[in-house]
Amino acid sequence: MSEQLDRRNFLKMGGAVLAAGTAGLTGSAIAAGKAKSAAVATGMKAALPPAKGPRLVIVGGGTSGLTIAKYAKKEYPKFDVVLVEKRDMYSSCFSSNLWYSGVIDLEFLADHSFLDAARNNGYLYFNATVTGLDRTSRTLATSEGDIQYDFLVIAPGISYDYARIGVKDPGAQAALRQTFPGGFISPTEHVTIRRKVQEFEGGVFVQTVPSGNYRCLPGPYERACMIASVFKKNRIKGKVLVLDANADITIKAAGFHAAFNELYKGIIEYKPSSEVTGIDLEKRTLKTEFDTIKFDDAAIYSNIRASTLIEHLGLMDPKSAQKEARISQLHYNLIGDERVYVTGDSRPHPYSKSANTSNTEGKYVAKVLAARAQGKDIAWYSPRTICYSMVSADPLEAISVDAGYVLNKEGTAIGGFSPDTKLFENRDGAKGKATLEWARGMYRDMFEA
Ligand SMILES: Cc1cc2nc3c(=O)[nH]c(=O)nc-3n(C[C@H](O)[C@H](O)[C@H](O)COP(=O)(O)OP(=O)(O)OC[C@H]3O[C@@H](n4cnc5c(N)ncnc54)[C@H](O)[C@@H]3O)c2cc1C
């Protein structure tokens, strides 16, 4: 069974951000020459060979950065590509929910090497943390020295915005992230959540769902299913309490409601319109507008924003509710600077913040960069949001969505879903198998030649 996604659904998925993104397009341009640099260069040169062609530096070896590094080199072999990534071990965020229920092992997520990706695809992996940017001299400052660029892509992902769930004190934010991590950014959070699920002895396990255009719309609901499947299998006397800030499940609602009611009755309790407004870590209580809820353990997924790096480097749109970058929705360059691009989940577009979106968008941005390096331009085309969600671990069963996007009437910004967008909400084994195949395909595309 499939269902067309309509404009109402589109607005639910990303409409709030659409307004901010469009505003950014019409605002006055920041002249590249007047670029505000976030930090002075270190003065130490990064240990890199001299560039053999126009140097394209990419920040962030996630789905977006890895895709662009590979495909920009393919599109324009003269590019001298350097991927700057602060992690020295890759492990994917996507598919991590499946690890909690034993559908996959850790190797599935982490047996992928930045070194191999770079060697297989003719670019350099530079293990460093970006700390500053001077757009006037085209210098990127990193913990391992300065890098000159001809073109720069910044794809650092997201950060949590704990203030939006009432946790404003930096100390309390750090304690919350350490005690009840959201599991939507870094692999170390996944390890902690898996241990919590495996060791859970009973009671209430809370999974929160934030408002706004958060990363991976179906992710928290899929996770609730995977945790509930562990409780069901191990006969744990406990429940997963899904506290959703939204009025209903934000995507694939019929499919998730069916799974909650038919597979996990009495194990998953779903509470809509339950925005978290405060947390007491000592007492293990959460506050919503109407309730105070006691819990035994939790994965607290707060609201999100673009990576703090975007703000730190002076690339943030001050009008953006999620502090996303001030870029052209069509070409991804910073408004007024065609040398600097922001992609992936730090973008202001009302797209679903997902790996498939970042991957297909990355291939388009690679073409934009190749064209611009040769003084040309290309026509916009849509990324694709294909997203599977496993709802049953044994037997494997999933639901999915396949969405594209169209421009507004003026052709200046994203206007809504494309007419061929479809939801597949009847869970079955074929989609369960396809969920794993999709992930394997993503790893192949990012790490192999
Ligand atoms: C639990 C979970 C389930 C998901 N499930 C799915 C799914 O089923 N399907 C799907 O399509 N998507 C899914 N996603 C979403 C998907 O993983 C992300 O949307 C996607 O990976 C975003 O890619 P990105 O490149 O923008 O960000 P990321 O993949 O987060 O990459 C950002 C990179 O930038 C690096 N970085 C940040 N700051 C710096 C710095 N200062 N210097 C150097 N490097 C830096 C980071 O280390 C990181 O490697 C899921 C995500 C999670 C967490």
The ligand as an SDF file (V2000), in Angstrom:
LIG
                    3D

 53 58  0  0  0  0  0  0  0  0999 V2000
   19.8820    6.8090   15.0130 C   0  0  0  0  0  0  0  0  0  0  0  0
   19.8760    7.3300   13.6120 C   0  0  0  0  0  0  0  0  0  0  0  0
   19.1740    6.6500   12.6210 C   0  0  0  0  0  0  0  0  0  0  0  0
   19.1730    7.1280   11.3220 C   0  0  0  0  0  0  0  0  0  0  0  0
   18.5210    6.4110   10.3650 N   0  0  0  0  0  0  0  0  0  0  0  0
   18.5560    6.8320    9.0850 C   0  0  0  0  0  0  0  0  0  0  0  0
   17.9520    6.0680    8.0710 C   0  0  0  0  0  0  0  0  0  0  0  0
   17.3840    4.9930    8.3220 O   0  0  0  0  0  0  0  0  0  0  0  0
   17.9830    6.5110    6.7920 N   0  0  0  0  0  0  0  0  0  0  0  0
   18.5940    7.6930    6.4810 C   0  0  0  0  0  0  0  0  0  0  0  0
   18.5990    8.0580    5.2870 O   0  0  0  0  0  0  0  0  0  0  0  0
   19.1930    8.4680    7.4280 N   0  0  0  0  0  0  0  0  0  0  0  0
   19.1830    8.0670    8.7130 C   0  0  0  0  0  0  0  0  0  0  0  0
   19.7990    8.8110    9.6810 N   0  0  0  0  0  0  0  0  0  0  0  0
   20.2510   10.1850    9.3820 C   0  0  0  0  0  0  0  0  0  0  0  0
   21.6340   10.2770    8.7780 C   0  0  0  0  0  0  0  0  0  0  0  0
   22.5730    9.5140    9.4830 O   0  0  0  0  0  0  0  0  0  0  0  0
   22.0790   11.7370    8.7250 C   0  0  0  0  0  0  0  0  0  0  0  0
   21.0210   12.5780    8.3270 O   0  0  0  0  0  0  0  0  0  0  0  0
   23.2160   11.9450    7.7510 C   0  0  0  0  0  0  0  0  0  0  0  0
   24.2590   11.0480    8.0250 O   0  0  0  0  0  0  0  0  0  0  0  0
   23.7090   13.3850    7.7680 C   0  0  0  0  0  0  0  0  0  0  0  0
   24.9350   13.4910    7.0970 O   0  0  0  0  0  0  0  0  0  0  0  0
   25.9060   14.7250    7.3260 P   0  0  0  0  0  0  0  0  0  0  0  0
   27.1010   14.4280    6.4970 O   0  0  0  0  0  0  0  0  0  0  0  0
   25.1930   15.9920    7.1460 O   0  0  0  0  0  0  0  0  0  0  0  0
   26.2860   14.6610    8.8860 O   0  0  0  0  0  0  0  0  0  0  0  0
   27.1630   13.5960    9.6650 P   0  0  0  0  0  0  0  0  0  0  0  0
   26.9870   12.2460    9.0590 O   0  0  0  0  0  0  0  0  0  0  0  0
   26.8270   13.7790   11.0990 O   0  0  0  0  0  0  0  0  0  0  0  0
   28.6680   14.0300    9.4150 O   0  0  0  0  0  0  0  0  0  0  0  0
   29.2450   15.1890    9.9510 C   0  0  0  0  0  0  0  0  0  0  0  0
   30.7410   14.9490   10.1070 C   0  0  0  0  0  0  0  0  0  0  0  0
   31.3990   16.1770   10.3580 O   0  0  0  0  0  0  0  0  0  0  0  0
   32.4340   15.9440   11.3050 C   0  0  0  0  0  0  0  0  0  0  0  0
   32.7690   17.2250   11.9460 N   0  0  0  0  0  0  0  0  0  0  0  0
   31.9480   18.0000   12.6840 C   0  0  0  0  0  0  0  0  0  0  0  0
   32.5990   19.1010   13.1120 N   0  0  0  0  0  0  0  0  0  0  0  0
   33.8620   19.0250   12.6300 C   0  0  0  0  0  0  0  0  0  0  0  0
   35.0110   19.8600   12.7540 C   0  0  0  0  0  0  0  0  0  0  0  0
   35.0000   21.0060   13.4780 N   0  0  0  0  0  0  0  0  0  0  0  0
   36.1470   19.4790   12.1200 N   0  0  0  0  0  0  0  0  0  0  0  0
   36.2050   18.3150   11.4080 C   0  0  0  0  0  0  0  0  0  0  0  0
   35.1360   17.4850   11.2870 N   0  0  0  0  0  0  0  0  0  0  0  0
   33.9830   17.8360   11.8760 C   0  0  0  0  0  0  0  0  0  0  0  0
   31.8190   14.9160   12.2420 C   0  0  0  0  0  0  0  0  0  0  0  0
   32.8100   14.2200   12.9840 O   0  0  0  0  0  0  0  0  0  0  0  0
   31.0650   14.0180   11.2670 C   0  0  0  0  0  0  0  0  0  0  0  0
   31.8420   12.9300   10.8240 O   0  0  0  0  0  0  0  0  0  0  0  0
   19.8550    8.3380   10.9960 C   0  0  0  0  0  0  0  0  0  0  0  0
   20.5660    9.0070   11.9810 C   0  0  0  0  0  0  0  0  0  0  0  0
   20.5950    8.5160   13.2740 C   0  0  0  0  0  0  0  0  0  0  0  0
   21.4080    9.2240   14.3020 C   0  0  0  0  0  0  0  0  0  0  0  0
  1  2  1  0
  2  3  1  0
  2 52  2  0
  3  4  2  0
  4  5  1  0
  4 50  1  0
  5  6  2  0
  6  7  1  0
  6 13  1  0
  7  8  2  0
  7  9  1  0
  9 10  1  0
 10 11  2  0
 10 12  1  0
 12 13  2  0
 13 14  1  0
 14 15  1  0
 14 50  1  0
 15 16  1  0
 16 17  1  0
 16 18  1  0
 18 19  1  0
 18 20  1  0
 20 21  1  0
 20 22  1  0
 22 23  1  0
 23 24  1  0
 24 25  2  0
 24 26  1  0
 24 27  1  0
 27 28  1  0
 28 29  2  0
 28 30  1  0
 28 31  1  0
 31 32  1  0
 32 33  1  0
 33 34  1  0
 33 48  1  0
 34 35  1  0
 35 36  1  0
 35 46  1  0
 36 37  1  0
 36 45  1  0
 37 38  2  0
 38 39  1  0
 39 40  1  0
 39 45  2  0
 40 41  1  0
 40 42  2  0
 42 43  1  0
 43 44  2  0
 44 45  1  0
 46 47  1  0
 46 48  1  0
 48 49  1  0
 50 51  2  0
 51 52  1  0
 52 53  1  0
M  END
$$$$
